[in-house]
Amino acid sequence: MSNNSLEFLAVTKSSDLWRYISAVIMTVTSEGQFEARPKGIEFRSKSPEAFIDIAIPSAVFQQFYCPTLLKFGLRIAEFSKIIKRVDNNFPIEVCIQDRSIVITTFGAFFSCYKSNLIESSPSVSPLKGIAFDVTLVIRTETLAAILDDIEIFSEDVTLKTTHEPDLVTTFSGISDRGSAAVAVMKNNGIANIRQHTSMRERCEGTYSLRLISDLLDSIGAASEYVQLEYSSGGTLRLKFLLLEYVTIHFYVAAHT
């Protein structure tokens, strides 16, 4: 491929990174707007209930080229379908040239996919100035199991953190069919909690269970722990470290 019009190049040893990123983005939107720089790639998007912020440093790639700021848009569902067809045991090259994204795979077969970019929309600014009173770092698989229990009865999950006298966070859900509640504390030996802190005696917030569950499903085992932060009646933030380098911040609006 000629480098005369090459604007962006990223090579990974497998398709894992792009599989996870596209799956996470699709929990919020079907079209993705990216900003690439010499130091890496950023993605931000928002919906009425959620905001997502992803930072992919150049260090995660085997090869990375982006000499100047580049903004581009992708049809994420289409991109994801291509990535899923790729043999995960071989390198994958993603480049942008002549206003198209070109995905090349090097497996048992040499495959090349070319898709037109979509028009870039105005950049979404990062969320700033949000204070959180509770921090809970818990195994991703443990949180997923807890939410599975709550989902039996409710489409929402309520988090309540209290001192009784020990620090406890309870996940609960209720509907006309019944209710479920799971209480976790740092020293009970079953919740796989790494960190559990609170600045107040009591905090409580209710959030969309579906949004959080969809996000956890998209990440799977790629992030061992998830950090949850929230304040009473305020936004919930979930933070993941994906494949050792990629940071994902996912904000979920509180339900009144």
C-alpha positions as CSV (number, residue, x, y, z in Angstrom):
1,M,0.0,0.0,0.0
2,S,1.3,3.4,-0.9
3,N,2.2,5.7,2.0
4,N,1.5,8.9,0.0
5,S,-2.0,9.3,1.5
6,L,-1.6,7.2,4.6
7,E,-3.0,9.0,7.6
8,F,-3.1,6.3,10.2
9,L,-1.7,2.9,10.8
10,A,-2.2,0.5,13.8
11,V,-1.0,-3.1,14.0
12,T,-1.9,-5.5,16.8
13,K,-0.8,-9.0,17.4
14,S,-4.4,-10.2,17.4
15,S,-8.0,-8.8,17.0
16,D,-8.7,-8.9,20.8
17,L,-8.3,-5.1,21.2
18,W,-10.7,-4.2,18.4
19,R,-13.2,-6.9,19.5
20,Y,-13.4,-5.5,23.0
21,I,-13.4,-1.8,22.0
22,S,-16.2,-2.2,19.4
23,A,-18.3,-4.3,21.8
24,V,-18.0,-1.7,24.5
25,I,-18.8,1.2,22.2
26,M,-21.9,-0.6,20.9
27,T,-23.4,-0.5,24.4
28,V,-23.9,3.2,23.8
29,T,-23.9,4.0,20.1
30,S,-23.8,2.3,16.6
31,E,-21.5,5.0,15.2
32,G,-18.1,5.9,16.7
33,Q,-16.2,9.1,16.5
34,F,-12.5,8.7,17.2
35,E,-9.6,11.1,17.6
36,A,-6.1,9.8,16.9
37,R,-2.9,11.5,17.8
38,P,0.8,10.5,17.9
39,K,0.4,9.2,21.4
40,G,-2.7,7.1,20.8
41,I,-6.5,7.1,20.2
42,E,-9.4,8.6,22.2
43,F,-13.1,7.8,21.9
44,R,-16.0,9.6,23.7
45,S,-19.7,9.3,23.1
46,K,-22.9,9.9,25.1
47,S,-26.5,8.9,25.2
48,P,-29.3,10.1,27.4
49,E,-28.3,7.5,30.1
50,A,-24.6,6.9,29.6
51,F,-21.2,8.5,28.7
52,I,-18.2,6.5,27.6
53,D,-14.6,7.6,27.5
54,I,-11.9,5.3,26.1
55,A,-8.1,6.0,25.9
56,I,-5.9,3.7,23.9
57,P,-2.2,4.6,24.2
58,S,0.1,3.9,21.3
59,A,2.1,1.4,23.5
60,V,-0.7,-1.2,23.1
61,F,0.1,-1.5,19.4
62,Q,3.0,-3.4,17.7
63,Q,3.2,-0.6,15.2
64,F,1.5,2.8,15.4
65,Y,1.6,5.7,13.0
66,C,-0.4,8.9,13.3
67,P,1.7,12.0,12.7
68,T,-1.0,14.6,13.3
69,L,-4.5,14.9,14.9
70,L,-7.0,12.8,12.9
71,K,-10.7,12.7,13.5
72,F,-12.7,10.0,11.9
73,G,-16.0,8.2,12.2
74,L,-16.9,4.5,11.9
75,R,-20.0,2.4,11.6
76,I,-19.2,0.3,14.7
77,A,-21.6,-2.5,13.9
78,E,-20.1,-2.9,10.5
79,F,-16.5,-2.7,11.8
80,S,-17.4,-5.3,14.5
81,K,-18.7,-7.7,11.9
82,I,-15.4,-7.5,10.1
83,I,-13.3,-7.9,13.2
84,K,-15.3,-11.0,14.3
85,R,-14.4,-12.7,10.9
86,V,-10.7,-12.3,11.7
87,D,-8.6,-15.2,12.9
88,N,-7.6,-14.1,16.4
89,N,-4.3,-16.0,16.2
90,F,-2.7,-13.6,13.7
91,P,-1.8,-9.9,13.5
92,I,-4.3,-7.4,12.2
93,E,-3.5,-4.1,10.5
94,V,-5.9,-1.1,10.5
95,C,-5.1,1.9,8.5
96,I,-6.9,5.0,7.1
97,Q,-6.1,6.1,3.6
98,D,-8.1,8.2,1.1
99,R,-11.0,8.6,3.6
100,S,-11.5,4.9,3.9
101,I,-10.6,2.5,6.7
102,V,-8.7,-0.6,5.5
103,I,-8.5,-3.7,7.7
104,T,-5.9,-6.3,6.6
105,T,-5.5,-9.7,8.2
106,F,-2.5,-12.1,8.0
107,G,-3.7,-15.6,8.8
108,A,-4.2,-18.7,6.9
109,F,-5.7,-16.4,4.3
110,F,-4.7,-12.9,3.4
111,S,-7.9,-10.8,3.8
112,C,-8.5,-7.1,3.1
113,Y,-11.7,-5.1,3.9
114,K,-12.3,-1.5,3.0
115,S,-15.0,0.6,4.4
116,N,-15.9,4.3,3.8
117,L,-15.5,6.5,6.8
118,I,-18.5,8.5,8.0
119,E,-18.5,12.3,8.5
120,S,-17.0,13.4,11.8
121,S,-19.3,15.1,14.3
122,P,-18.2,17.7,16.8
123,S,-16.0,16.3,19.6
124,V,-17.5,15.3,22.8
125,S,-15.8,17.0,25.8
126,P,-14.6,14.8,28.7
127,L,-16.6,14.9,31.9
128,K,-14.9,16.9,34.6
129,G,-15.6,18.0,38.2
130,I,-17.7,15.0,39.3
131,A,-17.0,14.1,42.9
132,F,-17.5,10.5,44.2
133,D,-18.0,9.6,47.9
134,V,-17.8,5.8,47.5
135,T,-15.1,3.7,45.8
136,L,-15.5,-0.1,45.4
137,V,-13.0,-2.2,43.5
138,I,-14.4,-5.7,42.8
139,R,-13.8,-8.5,40.5
140,T,-15.6,-8.1,37.2
141,E,-16.9,-11.6,37.2
142,T,-18.2,-11.1,40.8
143,L,-20.1,-8.0,39.9
144,A,-21.6,-9.7,36.8
145,A,-22.8,-12.6,39.1
146,I,-24.4,-10.1,41.5
147,L,-26.2,-8.3,38.8
148,D,-27.5,-11.6,37.4
149,D,-29.2,-12.2,40.8
150,I,-30.8,-8.7,40.8
151,E,-31.9,-9.0,37.2
152,I,-34.3,-11.8,38.2
153,F,-36.6,-9.2,39.6
154,S,-35.6,-5.7,38.4
155,E,-34.4,-3.7,35.5
156,D,-32.6,-1.3,37.8
157,V,-30.0,-1.8,40.5
158,T,-29.8,0.2,43.6
159,L,-26.4,0.7,45.4
160,K,-26.4,1.6,49.1
161,T,-23.3,2.0,51.1
162,T,-23.4,2.2,54.9
163,H,-21.3,1.6,58.1
164,E,-23.0,-1.1,60.2
165,P,-20.4,-0.6,61.8
166,D,-18.4,-2.2,59.0
167,L,-18.4,-0.7,55.5
168,V,-21.0,-2.5,53.4
169,T,-22.4,-1.9,49.9
170,T,-25.7,-3.6,49.1
171,F,-26.8,-4.2,45.5
172,S,-30.6,-4.6,45.4
173,G,-33.6,-4.6,43.0
174,I,-37.3,-4.7,43.5
175,S,-40.5,-5.1,41.4
176,D,-44.0,-6.4,41.8
177,R,-42.6,-9.9,41.2
178,G,-40.2,-9.8,44.2
179,S,-36.9,-8.5,45.3
180,A,-33.2,-9.5,45.6
181,A,-30.3,-8.0,47.6
182,V,-26.6,-8.9,47.8
183,A,-24.4,-7.2,50.5
184,V,-20.7,-7.1,50.0
185,M,-17.9,-6.0,52.4
186,K,-14.2,-6.0,52.2
187,N,-13.5,-8.7,54.8
188,N,-16.2,-11.2,54.2
189,G,-14.0,-13.3,51.9
190,I,-16.6,-13.9,49.2
191,A,-16.8,-10.7,47.2
192,N,-13.3,-10.5,45.9
193,I,-13.0,-6.8,46.9
194,R,-9.7,-5.1,46.5
195,Q,-10.7,-1.7,47.8
196,H,-13.7,-0.3,49.6
197,T,-13.8,3.3,50.8
198,S,-16.5,5.8,51.7
199,M,-16.3,9.4,52.8
200,R,-19.9,9.4,54.2
201,E,-22.0,7.3,56.5
202,R,-24.6,6.5,53.8
203,C,-24.7,6.8,50.0
204,E,-27.5,5.5,47.7
205,G,-28.1,5.6,44.0
206,T,-30.2,3.7,41.4
207,Y,-29.0,2.9,37.9
208,S,-29.9,1.0,34.7
209,L,-29.0,-2.6,35.3
210,R,-29.2,-3.4,31.6
211,L,-26.6,-0.8,30.7
212,I,-24.1,-2.1,33.3
213,S,-24.7,-5.7,32.4
214,D,-24.3,-5.1,28.7
215,L,-21.0,-3.4,29.4
216,L,-19.7,-6.3,31.6
217,D,-20.7,-8.8,28.9
218,S,-18.7,-6.8,26.3
219,I,-15.6,-6.7,28.4
220,G,-15.8,-10.3,29.8
221,A,-12.5,-11.5,31.2
222,A,-10.4,-8.7,29.5
223,S,-10.4,-6.7,32.8
224,E,-10.0,-8.6,36.1
225,Y,-11.3,-5.8,38.3
226,V,-13.8,-3.0,37.9
227,Q,-13.8,0.2,40.0
228,L,-17.2,1.6,40.9
229,E,-17.6,5.2,42.2
230,Y,-20.7,7.0,43.1
231,S,-22.4,9.5,45.4
232,S,-26.0,9.7,46.7
233,G,-28.3,10.4,43.7
234,G,-25.3,11.1,41.5
235,T,-23.6,9.5,38.4
236,L,-22.1,6.1,38.7
237,R,-18.6,5.7,37.1
238,L,-17.2,2.3,36.2
239,K,-13.5,2.2,35.4
240,F,-11.7,-0.7,33.7
241,L,-8.1,-1.4,32.7
242,L,-8.3,-3.4,29.5
243,L,-5.4,-5.5,28.2
244,E,-3.1,-3.7,30.7
245,Y,-3.0,-0.4,28.8
246,V,-6.5,0.7,27.7
247,T,-8.6,2.7,30.2
248,I,-12.4,2.7,29.9
249,H,-14.5,5.1,31.9
250,F,-18.3,4.4,31.7
251,Y,-20.7,6.9,33.4
252,V,-24.3,5.9,34.1
253,A,-26.9,8.5,35.0
254,A,-28.8,8.0,38.2
255,H,-32.5,7.2,38.1
256,T,-34.8,9.5,40.2
